[in-house]
């Protein structure tokens, strides 16, 4: 064999090896969709040891569908709700699916997909409470999860002193902490997203609802600000699964029509 041919073969072999290593290693990150969530928001996201991913709920099943449609593996990053958009901006996750309502302040830090679910706030009280509607929250102590639209709604009521007197808002790190405070009598009511409120009422003794605050919110998937490529991909899949009934089927599984 001539020396030049030998060199060509060696170069080829090295190139092939490099390509092989790249397929094994480099593909890993690009092949995964990292979804940020806060898995304390049943029926949208919660820890579920029976599920292969370790998480259950509408958003988590939708996340799996999106990953499948995009030919990617799914990885869930569970974190505090208030840290989600910052974490995405700093690259800890690619998108956020967390029952997150679109609102102007959030649009400054992220882009939002087509809405996939409509929601209102619900008032949760103890079963023996005389509070029957938002009007009865006058002078009361209302608990919320800080950094949420439920907190915004309660703050808006508190600012309306003509109708709500000395209504005060207590902020908790988690919805479940607000519910605990309600059960132990530290507060008079909790304002939280309707379907999540219903789950808390279902899963805890001695609670009932006292009606809704019709905030007409829209849950959207958040993507990095300016990442139009990702936004287009997500909207493409949402469009598909909203039209072929797959999203409705997931919602119906967790929120059966009454
Ligand atoms: N929908 C509410 C919001 O966007 C609550 C979301 C949540 O706590 N996961 O603020």
Boltz pocket constraint, residues with backbone or C-beta under 6 A from the ligand:
constraints:
  - pocket:
      binder: B
      contacts: [[A, 38], [A, 41], [A, 81], [A, 98], [A, 99], [A, 100], [A, 101], [A, 102], [A, 145], [A, 147], [A, 148], [A, 149], [A, 150], [A, 193], [A, 217]]
      max_distance: 6.0
